[in-house]
Amino acid sequence: MKVQKSDSSFLLLILIVFLLIFGIVFSVLTFRSNPVGDAVSGNRVINTLFVIEDNKKPLSTYALMYYPGTKRAAIYDIPGDLGLLISRINRVDRIDRVYDPARIGSYENEIEKLLGIDINFSIVITRENLVSLVDLLEGVEIFIPSSVFHMDENGIILFPSGMTVLDGDKASLYAVYSLPHEDSEVEVFRRQRFFLGLLNRQIQMNENLKNPDAAKMYYSLFKTGMNQSTLINLFNEFVNIDTNRINIQSVGGNLREVSGQMLIIPHWDGNLIKEIVRQTLGTLTRDIEDHLIERSLTVEVLNGTAVNGLAGRTADMLRSFGFDVISIGNADNSDYDSTVIIHRAGEQHLVNAFAEVIRCTNIRREITDEQEEDIMSLNIEYKADITLLIGRNFNGRYVTGE
């Protein structure tokens, strides 16, 4: 009898431990059942990686950064031919070399290191599924500046100019086609506009796609580690994004030949893009008035040194930060010691933000408030909002010695 009682007590103890463990696991899973909600309640930026995949390789890759607190978002376009030191293979190679359609974790890790962020969610759309996705969305509307007519081995590629609604087949073609002698920047811009159009259409159709039959097909078109509930919550948050004001820019660099292939090597060993992303995140999370966010500074860059090409390289760097550089050139002489910012913009905080990017404290206002009012009332065009006059104390990235 004693042995039986002991056995019963032991079994009861095991049962209690099992129930305790089950309760803990259930609580953890319940707590984590809505990671999107956790991110929102935690007042964090939600970083989502979108990949349009073709032939098991990323055709386009975009990192969408969204802050629910201000409903603002930004997108970074990561070129496949971006050259990085890939730790897994211990050599500089294309970033898309590590892409594995079955497990994109390594690809995510490289992008996280590149941008200096944590990626919360990833969504992959194959080109085959893109056709079905766009048809389910009843088309994607985009603006095509000029009509496209080109004959290739597959037939005629034709897209009319103006606002056009692409069906699934046209969208699939639009996402991949390239023309002989087409500028690579034009091709990149076209694909970015298409992705924005696709994202915008998903937002517009979000409520319609909650129909059980439509939802089942819709969510099956994405390859993701999220369950359907999390994906629904994520898209419900994206509904709040104003896609017309999203800032989308490419991760840039210098084109160099490495091991027989042309690669884009990020500026300043990748430190520049990390700084740009940090500034972007700061902008997304600042609660400031809308009209201030929409204001964009125009910039003129003048080289006041004997260093050839410095104005052009500086312009590329400033464009990476989202500034609208409208002209570059040489100053009246090449013997300036100090860099100076000459501004004609009324919003001093925007000028200060520009100055912080290059660490310049030498700022001069060219016109008075009265003159600015006259210019605005008469609709007279004048020079850029800011003239950056580069002196010898500028090292190509920062002003030194101030």
QUIBELVEN-V39804 format. One record per helix or strand of 2 or more residues. SS is the DSSP state (h for helix, s for strand). FROM is the first residue (numbers start at 1). LEN is the number of residues. Records with the same first field share a line. If there is no record, write none. Layout:
SS = FROM-LEN / FROM-LEN
This chain:
h = 2-30 / 35-7 / 95-4 / 105-11 / 127-10 / 168-7 / 184-21 / 208-3 / 212-9 / 228-11 / 243-3 / 267-19 / 290-5 / 310-11 / 348-11 / 369-10
s = 45-10 / 57-11 / 72-6 / 82-5 / 91-4 / 121-6 / 140-5 / 148-5 / 155-5 / 162-5 / 247-4 / 253-6 / 261-6 / 298-6 / 324-7 / 340-4 / 363-3 / 386-5
